[in-house]
Amino acid sequence: MENLSPRRLEVLRLIARGMTNKEIAAELCLSVKTVENHVRAILRGLGAANRTQAALIAVREGVLGENT
């Protein structure tokens, strides 16, 4: 997790909450394309094949925080 920027950790938390790229973009005031770039980088950084695996890693590593 230490290889992810604070913004990418924030995106990962929202992925783990089940949000779509469009929903994440609206929540963080980003373009969908920017979110897609973050998601690709997150998957690469975690070695995850897909969003579900990334979300499971986030839960396992305890990065969701108390407000999820």
HELIX and SHEET records of a PDB file:
HELIX    1   1 PRO A    6  ALA A   16  1                                  11    
HELIX    2   2 ASN A   21  LEU A   28  1                                   8    
HELIX    3   3 VAL A   32  LEU A   46  1                                  15    
HELIX    4   4 ARG A   51  GLU A   61  1                                  11    
END                                                                             
